[in-house]
Amino acid sequence: MIYNDFIHDLTNALKPQGFRVAVTVTPKFADLPTGSWVGAFDYAVIGRFAALVFIMTYEWGWIGGSPMAVAPLPSVRRALVYAVSQIPPIKIIQGVSLL
C-alpha cells in the first residue's frame, strides 16, 4: 500500500537524523484492507516502522451520526485488544475524547 510505503520511507529518511515518526490511526477491530475509513491503516506495518502509534479511541458517536457514546467502553477495549495483537504495546498511545 502507498501509505505503508510512505511510513517506511519516512522512517528510514528521518531516523538517521535523530527524528522519530509518530502516526495517528483510526480504531479498528480487524485487518480490513478495503474498509472505507480504516483500510489504509495496516497496524502491523505501521507498528513495525513508526516509533509511536496514537489510536483515536473516540471515533464512534458524533454529531452527524446516530445517538451513542463517543467512546463506548466495549468498542474501546475491542480496538485496543486488536491493536496490541498487531503493534508492540510499548508503541501504543490511546487517544481519548475531551468531550
N, C-alpha and C positions, 0 to 999 in steps of 0.2 A: 504494500500500500504506500501511497505517496506520503502520507502523514508519518508513518513509521520510518520511512527513509529520511524524512526531514529531521525527526528527533535524533536518529542515529548520526546523521551528518553534522547536525548542530552540536551534539555532544562531542563528537570527535574533533570538531574545529575549536570549541571553547575550552574543553578540559585541559589541554596542554598550556593554556594561558591562565589557568587557575580559576576558571569560572565553572559553576555548577548549573545544570539545566533542571528547572522545575516545571512540571506540566500540570495543568488542571484538567480533570476529566469529569464527564457526567457519570452518575451512578448506574450500574447495571448488575444483572444477576447471572449472566452467562455470556459467552462469546457470541455476539450477534453481528457478524460482519456486514450484513445487509440492512441492519437497523437504521432507520432514518436519522435518529438523533445520536445513537451510541455506536454505530457501525465503524466510524473512523478510529475509535479508540481501542486498540489491541492492548489490553492491560499487560499481557506477558511481555510484549516487545517494549512497550513504554517503560515498564518496570525494570527491564534489563538495562536500558540506556539512561533514563532520567535519574537524577540524584534524589529528587523528591517528587511525589505524585499527590496532588491535592484532589480529593474526591468530594464533589459537591453533593453531599448527602442531604440536600434540601430542594430537590427538583420535582416534587410531586404536586402538591397543591399550589395553585397560582391563580391570579385574578381572572384569567381567561378560561379557566377550566372548571370542572365540577367541584363543588364544595368538598374539601378534605384537608387534612393536616398537610402542612408544608413538608414536614419530615416525620412521617409515621414510623414509630419505633420498629415495627416488624420489617418494613422496607429498608430502613437504615441498616438494621442488623444483617439482613439478607445481602445487601450490597457490600457491606464490609467483609462478610464471610467469603463472598466470591473474590473480592479484591485481594485478601490475604492468601488466597489459593493461587493467585497469578503474579502478585507483586511482593517482593520482600517486605514484611511488615515494618521494618525499620525505616522504609522509604515513604510510608503512607502517612498523610496528614488528613484528618477528617475535617472537611469544611462544614460549618454549621450556620444555620439561618440566624439572623439577628431579629427576626420578627416572631 
